[in-house]
Amino acid sequence: MRLGTCVLAVLCYSSACFGQASAPGPSTRPATFAIRAGHLLDVRNGKLLADQVIVVQGDKIASVGPAANAPRGAQVIDLSNATVLPGLIDVHTHLTMNPRFGYEQLGISVPREALIGAKNARLTLEAGFTTVRNVGARGYSDIALRDAIEAGDVPGPHILASGPALGITGGHCDNNLLPYEYHATGDGVADGIAAVQHKVREVIKYGADVIKFCATGGVLSKGDDPQASQYTLEEMKAIVAEAHRLGRKVAAHAHGAQGILWAAQAGVDSVEHGSYMDDAAITEMKKDGTYLVPTLYLEDWMAENMQKIGLPEMYARKMREIAPIVHRNIEHAFSSGVKIALGTDAAVYPHGLNAHELSVYVRIGMTPLQAIQTSTINAADLLGLVGQGGHHRARQVGRHHRGDWEPIAGREHAAGGALRHEERAGL
């Protein structure tokens, strides 16, 4: 099955439509929905099942089976002309940010970022992603967004949020844009074993579901080198030990080979980006089953749009240096057996284009099914959600059109099976 022939459909619902001021009470919510699927992809084995029905009761997917088993009295969503996939998972997003880079970022307040997040959460949900891991946000704005979605205040995917990412003074996760007299410091900056232990406890105190730290320099940051490790191995071990002891998984931003190796040795659950990965890092990641979260489509998007958006030269230079080697190294990691979960780094490019990542995975050697699995069973495994997919709070889906529900399932994008969002997102 060619990935481009799939039509993506989100398997959840809400009684509230986009644009409503507030959600109605539970008593007005239909008890049972029956989603009729012309074809349903079993993402474990790649089988296309014909004439299926997905039964949603309350806020849970109760069953999936032949259409003849549809319960009487259920409100029917007819997707009999579509191929239906499970809602997808993106394990590396920044919902509270947009593609604004360099000194332009300094003019955006934390409250404004939270409101930006509400818009981007809706776009992400409409793109077919019903769960995301948000790995880095200022002022705990992603925690506030997560809670607003959980309360039904705004539409969006289920969010596992990190709050501020941990980083060293002057590193990728610090604020390096202002001169000394401003004494500007990133929310997650902590140096030394005692300080990083305290910072892990602090971000958990304020609601973090997952811990994110910067093991190496980055591309879209001033004055650092993506290949250089930042935290020491001992600091990384302290971060991971503290997080795991308190029941949180750990994601490590890591481009450089040494930082990837140290992060894997420290026991992180996932390495983000992995651009300069080498055989030693691959061996270490395979040893403990550490996931790699490549973010590949952003290189394609940046190559096409870098000049158009006026990317500052201090960032553009690093982007030009890293772009030629990323796909080759990630392809080597995949062919070597490293586990991969889909992440996009959405915010580096516009939100809602997340599914383009799937087409890049096919270009580096995955089958279409393997690409889909990175955003379904692999991502669920990384996040600890295996077996829970039918038990998350149902989210708002569909769009309000002349008073009726129009399921988001009817269009496919030319690249990789993503829904078309240019019209709705204004892209």
N, C-alpha and C positions, 0 to 999 in steps of 0.2 A: 504494500500500500504506500503510495507516495504521500509524504507529509502534506504537500500542498493541496491534496484533495480533501483533507479533513475540514470539517466545519466545527469550530470550537463552541461549546455550549457550557454555561455555568450551571451546576446542578444544585442550586439553592434558590430560596425565594424570600420575599418579605411582604407583609401586608401593606407596607408604606411605599409610596412611589417617590422617585427623586423629586425634590422640590417641595415636598410637604414640610410644613413647619415642625410638626411633631408626629411621632408614630402613634397609631391608635393602641388602645389597651389590648391585652391578650384575648379578651372575650371576642374581639372582632376578627381575630386571625383565623383563617380557614383551618380546620383541623387536619385535613388530608389533601395532598396534591398527588396527582399521577402524571408523571412526565413520560409521554409516549415518544420513544426513539426509533426512527427508521432503522438505524444501525447504532450499536453501542460497542465501543472498543474496550476489550479486556486488556488493560495495560500490563498485566503480568505476562500473558502469553501471546499477545498480538492478535487474538481472534476477534473478528468482527461478528457480533451477534445481531441477528435481524429481529425486528419487531419486539423490542423490549419495553418494559415499563419500570420507571424508578418511582417508588412510593415514598413520599415525604410525609411524616406524621409529626405535627408540632414543629420542633426544631431539629429533627433527626431524619436522616435517610434510613427508612425502616427496612426496605427490601429492594432487590433488583431481580427481575425475572421476565418470562414471556408476557407479551401484552395481554394475552387472554386472562392473566391473573390480576388485572387491574381491579381495585376495589370499587364497589358501587358507591355512588355519592361523592366520589372524590372530584375536586376541581382539576380538570385536565389541561395540561400544557402540551399542545400538539407539536412535536418535533419529528413527525413521521417522515418528513422529507429531508432530514438532516442526519449526519453522523455525530454522535454525542461522545464527548470525552469527560472524564472527571474534571472538576475544577483544578487548575494547575497551582503549583507552589513555586514561589520565587524566594530563594533563601538569602538574597543580598540586594536589598533596596534601601533607598533614602527618601522616604515619602515626603518628608518635610522640606526637601530641597528641590530646586529647579536647576537647569543648566545655566547658572550664572557663576562666573569664575573670576578669581583675582579680587581686586579692590572693590568691585561691585558688590561682593558678598557682605562687606562691612555695613552696608546700609539697610540690611534686613534684620528686623527685630525677632526675638523668639516668639512673641505672640503672632507675628505675621507668618513665621514659618509653620506654626501650628495650623493656621488657616490654609496655607499652601498645601499642607498635608491632607486636609479634608478634601480638597479638589483632587489631589493625586491619588488618594485612596479610592475615590470613585472611578477614576480613569483606569486604575489597575484592576479593579473588580470587573469593570466592563470589558477589559481585555481578556477575561477568563481566568484570572488568578485570584483564587478564593482564600489563599493563605500566603502570607509573606513573613519573612524575618527582616526586621528593620535594624540595620547594624550601624548605628551612629546618628545622633541628632543632638542639637544644642538644647540646653535648658530642659531636658526631659520632655520635649515637645512631642516625641513619638509615643511616650507613655500616655500623655494626655489624649492623643489621637486614638490610641488603642482603646482607652477607657470610654471615649465618646462613641466609638463604633460598638463596643460591647453593650453600652447603654441604649443603643438604637438611635442616638442623636444624629448621626451622619452615616451614609452608606460607605461600606468599605470591606476589605477582606479581613479575615482573622489575622491579627498581628502578634508576633513575638518580637518584643522591642528590647533594645539594648540600653537606651539612654545614651549618655556621652561615651564615646570610645576612649579607652585608656591609651595614653601615649607618653613618651618622654618629653622633657623640656626641649623645645625647638624641633620636635619631630613632626611627622606627618599629621598627627592628631592634635597638634598645638595650633595656636593662632600666631602665625609668623608674619602677618602682613603689616603690623603696626610697629613703629619705632619704640625704643627703650622707654621713653618717658610716659608711655601709656600703660606699661606693665601689664599688657594683655596676656592672658593665659587661657588655654582651652579648658573646658569643664572637666575633662578626664585626665589631665596631666598629673602624673605621679612618678617619682623617681626613687628607686631603692626598694628593697624587699618589704620593709614595714609600711612604706607609703602605698605600694600597690595593693598590699593586703587590705589596708584601710579603704582604698578607693573601690575595690571590689565590694566590700561591705556597704559602702556608701551608695553605690549605684543600685545595689539590690534593695537597700532601705527605701529608695525612692521608686521602686517598682520594676526594675529590670528583669526580664525573662531570660536573657542571655547576656554573656559578657563578651564584648568585642575589644580587642587591643591591637595596636599597630606594632608588628614585629620588625618591620623595615620601613624605609622611606617610601614615598609615594610619587605619583606623577603630577597630580593636580594640587601641589603644595609648593610653597616657596622655600628654597634653600636647602633641600634635602635630596638624597640620592636613593632611588628605588632599590638599588642593589645593596645598599648598606643596611646591616642589621641595626636595630635601635635598642630595644630592651636586651639585656643580657640573658643567657640561658637560665641563670638562677632567678632572675626577676620573672621570666616567663613561667618557670615551674611554680613560683609562689602564686602567680595569678591563677593558673589552672587549678592548683591544689585547693585554693580558697574557694574558687567558683564551684568546683565539683563537690567540695564538702558541703556547700550551701545549696546544692541541687540545681546548679545552672551549668549549661553547656557553654563552650568557649569557641569563638571564631577569631582567627588571627589574620589580619591584613598582612600579606607577605608577598613581595615581588622577588626579592633577592634570594639566591640559593641557600646562603648560610642562615638567613632568617627563617626560611621554610623548614630547613633541617632542624633548627633549634625549636621551632614551634611544635613540630611533630614529636621531637624528643620530650618536650615538656608535657605532651599529652592533650593538645588541643583537639577539639572535635572536628574542626574544619579549617583548612587553609584557603584564604580568599585571594584570588587572582593567580598566584603561582607562576608569574611571568618568566622568571629566570631559573625555573626548576631544573635540577640536574639529577643524575642517576642516584646519588647518595640520598637526596631528598625523597625521590620516588621509592627507594628501598625502605626508608624509615616510615613513610606514610603507609605503605602496604603492610608493614609489620603489625601495626595496630589498627588498621582499617580506617585511617584518617581520611576524611572526605576532602576532595579538591572542589572548590567552587570557582570555576573559570568565569570570567566576565568578558566574553569575546566580541559580542556585537558592538560594544562601545568603540573598539578600534575602527570598525567599518564606518560607523556613524561619524566619528571624529575625522576620519580621512576625507569624508565628503563635506563636512560642515565646519571644520576648524577655522578656516578663513572667514566664512560667512558669519560666524558668531563672534569673531574677534577674540579668539582664545589668546590670552597673554603669551608672549614669546617664552617666558620663563617656564610655562607649562607645555607649550607646543613643542619646544625642543626635546623635552623628555618623552613626549608622546611619539615623536618621529623616531626616537632611538629605540623605544620599546616595541613599537608595532611590528617590525619585521620578524621578531623572534617569538612572539607570544603564541601564535597558532602552531608553530612547529613544536614548541616545548609541550604545549597542552596535548597535542596529538600524540606525542611520545609518551606522555603520562597515561593517557587513555589506553593506548595499545599495550602499555606495560601492566595494566590491570589496576590502576588507581581508581578508586570509587569516585564518581562525579555526581554532584547535585547542581541543579540549575540555579545560577544567580546572574543578575543582570547589571548591578550597579546603577539601576535606573535613577536618574537625577543627573548623571553625567550626560545622558541624552533624555529626551522627553519621555515622561511616564506614559504608559499605554502601549508602548512598542515592545514590551517585554518578550513576546513570543518570537521575535526575530532571532533571539538567542538559539532557538531550536534549529533553525536552518543552518546556522554556523556550525553547530555540533555535527550535523550531517556532512558538511563540507570537510570536517577534520576526520571523518571516517566512521561515525556512528551510523547505524541503520536508523530509519525514522522511528521505529519502536524504541530503540535504545535512547534516542534523544527525548522522546516523550517520557520514558521511565526516569530520566534525570529530574523531571519536574513533577513526578508523581510518587512512585514507590521509593526511589532513592532519597528525594527531598523529605518525604515523610519519615523515613528511617533516620536521617540526620537530625531532624527536629524532635524525634521521640514521639511521633504522632501515629505510628503504625497501629492500625486497628481502631483509630479514633476518628477517621474521616467523616463518618456519618453522625458524629456526636458534637460537632461544633455548632455554635449558634448560627442559625440560618442568616444569610446576609441579603441585603437588597439587591435584586437583579432584575433585568429587563429595563425598559425605559418607558416612561409615560407618554403616550401618543394619543391625543384626542380622547383621553379618558380611559383607554384600554391598555392592558398589558401586552407588550410586544417582546417576546423572548429574544435575548441576544444570541442568535444562532444562525442567522440567515446569510452572512457574508463571509467570504474568506479573502485573505490578503494574498497578494501575489508571492510574497516571500514567507515561506515557512508555515503557512496555515494559520497565521494570526488573523484576528478579526480586523476589519478595516476600522480605523478610528480617526482618520483624518478629518472627517466632517464633524464628529462629536467633540473631538479634542481641539479642533481649530488648528491642526498642525499643517 
